[in-house]
Amino acid sequence: MMPSTINLKEAWSQVPTGVGVLCTTEAEGRIHGITVNSYISISVDHPMIGVSISINSNSHDLIKKNREFGFSILSKDQKNVANYFSSDKEFSLPKNIQFDDLGGNAYGIQNATVQFACSLRDDFFLTDHTLFVATIKNVRFNRIQPLIWHRSGFSELTTRR
């Protein structure tokens, strides 16, 4: 018997993940972003990242068209960024959300824990999502704790020394 959607969501909510924002550009040159928590490191020897995006998302077609994007793993103080890019964005961009130009159509969120400049390598249609596989062209990072998504809410890492 297949698990229910509710059951799967509850199960996956038990697994902490970093919170990312994928940014590319729209036709007018405006930066477009989407909050993502479904991504993987595919290889560090051949630097690649995988990002899963709903086929119903506006970002989906922009990624396919532009073939370049920035992917930022947010820092613990960037909940507002995650919330903004997970909304319908019918309100203007808050002044405290700034971008770094990573080249081409790739933009990173300023002060994120990690920023990747990515070039689309392949895409795999998987029912209602596409897994985009990209080559990492450049990486920048700060030694700032990441924002975590756990049990359907934002969280922070705690470390013992």
ZILIN-V902966 format. One record per pair of residues at least 12 apart in sequence whose C-alpha atoms are under 10 Angstrom apart, sorted by the first residue. I is the first residue (numbers start at 0). J is the second residue. Records with the same first field share a line. If there is no record, write none. Layout:
BEGIN
I->J ; J
END
This chain:
BEGIN
8->150 ; 151
9->150 ; 151
10->150
11->149 ; 150 ; 151
12->148 ; 149 ; 150 ; 151 ; 152
13->148 ; 149 ; 150 ; 151
14->148 ; 149 ; 150 ; 151
15->36 ; 147 ; 148 ; 149 ; 150 ; 151 ; 152 ; 153 ; 154 ; 155 ; 156
16->35 ; 36 ; 37 ; 38 ; 145 ; 146 ; 147 ; 148 ; 149 ; 153 ; 154
17->35 ; 36 ; 37 ; 38 ; 72 ; 73 ; 74 ; 75 ; 112 ; 145 ; 146 ; 147 ; 148 ; 149 ; 153 ; 154 ; 155
18->34 ; 35 ; 36 ; 37 ; 38 ; 71 ; 72 ; 73 ; 74 ; 75 ; 77 ; 78 ; 80 ; 81 ; 145 ; 146 ; 147 ; 148 ; 149 ; 153
19->33 ; 34 ; 35 ; 36 ; 37 ; 38 ; 50 ; 70 ; 71 ; 72 ; 73 ; 74 ; 80 ; 81 ; 84 ; 108 ; 111 ; 112 ; 113 ; 114 ; 145 ; 146 ; 147 ; 148
20->32 ; 33 ; 34 ; 35 ; 36 ; 69 ; 70 ; 71 ; 72 ; 73 ; 80 ; 81 ; 84 ; 85 ; 106 ; 107 ; 108 ; 111 ; 114
21->33 ; 34 ; 35 ; 50 ; 52 ; 58 ; 62 ; 68 ; 69 ; 70 ; 71 ; 72 ; 84 ; 105 ; 106 ; 107 ; 108 ; 114 ; 115 ; 116 ; 117
22->34 ; 58 ; 61 ; 62 ; 67 ; 68 ; 69 ; 70 ; 71 ; 84 ; 98 ; 104 ; 105 ; 106 ; 107 ; 108 ; 116
23->58 ; 61 ; 62 ; 65 ; 66 ; 67 ; 68 ; 69 ; 70 ; 103 ; 104 ; 105 ; 106 ; 107
24->58 ; 61 ; 62 ; 64 ; 65 ; 67 ; 68 ; 69 ; 103 ; 104 ; 105 ; 106
25->57 ; 58 ; 61 ; 62 ; 64 ; 65 ; 104
26->61 ; 64 ; 65
28->104
30->98 ; 104 ; 105 ; 106
31->57 ; 58 ; 61 ; 68 ; 84 ; 88 ; 104 ; 106
32->57 ; 58 ; 61 ; 68 ; 69 ; 70 ; 80 ; 81 ; 83 ; 84 ; 85 ; 88 ; 106 ; 107 ; 108
33->52 ; 56 ; 57 ; 58 ; 59 ; 70 ; 80 ; 81 ; 82 ; 83 ; 84 ; 85 ; 86 ; 87
34->52 ; 70 ; 71 ; 72 ; 73 ; 80 ; 81 ; 82 ; 83 ; 84 ; 85 ; 86
35->50 ; 51 ; 52 ; 70 ; 71 ; 72 ; 81 ; 84 ; 85
36->50 ; 51 ; 52 ; 72 ; 147 ; 148
37->49 ; 50 ; 51 ; 52 ; 130
38->50 ; 51 ; 52 ; 70 ; 130 ; 131 ; 132
39->51 ; 132
40->132
41->132 ; 133 ; 134
42->134 ; 135
43->135
45->134 ; 135
46->117 ; 133 ; 134 ; 135 ; 136 ; 137 ; 138
47->117 ; 118 ; 119 ; 120 ; 132 ; 133 ; 134 ; 135 ; 136
48->70 ; 115 ; 117 ; 118 ; 119 ; 120 ; 130 ; 131 ; 132 ; 133 ; 134 ; 135
49->119 ; 120 ; 121 ; 122 ; 129 ; 130 ; 131 ; 132 ; 133 ; 134
50->70 ; 122 ; 128 ; 129 ; 130 ; 131 ; 132 ; 133
51->122 ; 123 ; 124 ; 125 ; 128 ; 129 ; 130 ; 131 ; 132
52->124 ; 125 ; 127 ; 128 ; 129 ; 130 ; 131
53->124 ; 125 ; 126 ; 127 ; 128 ; 129 ; 130
54->124 ; 125 ; 126 ; 127 ; 128 ; 129 ; 130
55->127 ; 128
56->128
59->128 ; 129 ; 131
62->104 ; 118 ; 119 ; 122 ; 131
63->119 ; 121 ; 122 ; 131
64->119
65->103 ; 104 ; 105 ; 118 ; 119
66->103 ; 104 ; 105 ; 117 ; 118 ; 119 ; 120 ; 121 ; 131 ; 133
67->102 ; 103 ; 104 ; 105 ; 106 ; 116 ; 117 ; 118 ; 119 ; 120 ; 133 ; 134 ; 135 ; 136
68->101 ; 102 ; 103 ; 104 ; 105 ; 106 ; 107 ; 115 ; 116 ; 117 ; 118 ; 119 ; 133 ; 135
69->99 ; 100 ; 101 ; 102 ; 103 ; 104 ; 105 ; 106 ; 107 ; 108 ; 114 ; 115 ; 116 ; 117 ; 118 ; 135 ; 136 ; 137 ; 138
70->101 ; 105 ; 106 ; 107 ; 108 ; 111 ; 113 ; 114 ; 115 ; 116 ; 117 ; 135 ; 138
71->106 ; 107 ; 108 ; 109 ; 110 ; 111 ; 112 ; 113 ; 114 ; 115 ; 116 ; 138 ; 139 ; 140
72->107 ; 108 ; 110 ; 111 ; 112 ; 113 ; 114 ; 115 ; 140 ; 144 ; 145 ; 146 ; 147
73->107 ; 108 ; 109 ; 110 ; 111 ; 112 ; 113 ; 114 ; 143 ; 144 ; 145 ; 146 ; 147
74->108 ; 109 ; 110 ; 111 ; 112 ; 113 ; 141 ; 142 ; 143 ; 144 ; 145 ; 146 ; 147 ; 155
75->111 ; 112 ; 143 ; 144 ; 145 ; 146 ; 147 ; 153 ; 154 ; 155 ; 156
76->110 ; 111 ; 143 ; 144 ; 145 ; 146 ; 155
77->95 ; 96 ; 108 ; 109 ; 110 ; 111 ; 112 ; 145 ; 146
78->146 ; 147 ; 153 ; 154
79->93 ; 95 ; 96
80->92 ; 93 ; 95 ; 96 ; 97 ; 108 ; 111
81->146 ; 153
83->96
95->109
96->108 ; 109 ; 110
97->109 ; 110
98->110 ; 111
99->114
100->116
101->114 ; 115 ; 116 ; 117 ; 136 ; 137 ; 138 ; 139
102->116 ; 117 ; 136 ; 137
103->116 ; 117 ; 118
104->116 ; 117 ; 118
105->117 ; 118
107->139
110->140 ; 141 ; 143
111->139 ; 140 ; 141 ; 142 ; 143 ; 144 ; 145 ; 146
112->139 ; 140 ; 141 ; 142 ; 143 ; 144 ; 145 ; 146
113->138 ; 139 ; 140 ; 141 ; 142 ; 143 ; 145
114->135 ; 137 ; 138 ; 139 ; 140 ; 141
115->134 ; 135 ; 136 ; 137 ; 138 ; 139 ; 140
116->133 ; 134 ; 135 ; 136 ; 137 ; 138 ; 139
117->132 ; 133 ; 134 ; 135 ; 136 ; 137 ; 138
118->131 ; 132 ; 133 ; 134 ; 135 ; 136 ; 137
119->131 ; 132 ; 133 ; 134 ; 135
120->132 ; 133 ; 134 ; 135
121->133 ; 134
144->156 ; 157
END
